[in-house]
Amino acid sequence: MSIHHRNIVARDNHPEITGVMQAASHEKSPLVHDDESEGMGELVDYEEALELHRVGKVQWITVLVCGMGNAIDAVEVLSVSFILPVLSNEVPSEHLGYLGAAVFVGMLVGAIVAGFCADKFGRKPVLVMAMFFNFLFMMGFSVSRGLWIMIAFRFMTGCGIGGAVPVVFTLASEVMPRSMRGTAISIVASFFMVGSIAVALLAWLTIPHGSWRLFVRVCSLPAACVSFLAFFVLKESPRFLLARGRVSE
């Protein structure tokens, strides 16, 4: 079959978007001739199918979980700024800036690697692993001793953050029709502010009454929760499945 330059969805062969295809059951794709579609079920353009089908629970759950992932990124990025005054008792003050810089270097590396992995293995597994890495390396940072060990854990945490950032926006956009895509992206982006408020509240509640290590451990727990939630709740992007030829899934 010859289909050029656009994603085409087989209605009868893609259970995850059957509802979308049912909405387009009477639409003939202009890109597929009758002899090409024989025996395959009706075919429609992926973007057209999203537009024809109403936005439902699955899409909004995806946007919500992606937003929560973005909120976690805010918590992980900003958490170190609340503990720098306390860390000055353990780390020379002239070296504290390295802890802040390490996370951003890690984000650069993580974003590049995650982009490749998301296209090869899928959006969902990359998001699950990125959130798990955030949890794991933040926990490691909370028990680390010595400047360079701390920097290493902050760098690895940054890799997890950078891995999550592009995926949450990509996944949220790929499950939404064009008419709702801007709204979905805005919602996911707004969760960064939710995370910023949450980390400030956590700092106020924990740092004056305990050590900075307790604060970091508390900040790491939401990442584990989102990783667990993404694993069991999220569906893989239908666009990715089609691009990889995994139509049966």
Secondary structure, DSSP 8 states (H G I E B T S, - for coil): ----SS-EEEGGG-GGGHHHHHHTTT---TTS-HHHHTTS--EEEHHHHHHHS---HHHHHHHHHHHHHHHHHHHHHHHHHHHHHHHTTTS-GGGHHHHHHHHHHHHHHHHHHHHHHHHHH-HHHHHHHHHHHHHHHHHHHHH--SHHHHHHHHHHHHHHHHHHHHHHHHHHHHTS-HHHHHHHHHHHHHHHHHHHHHHHHHHHHHGGGS-HHHHHHHHHHHHHHHHHHHHHH----HHHHHHTT-TT-
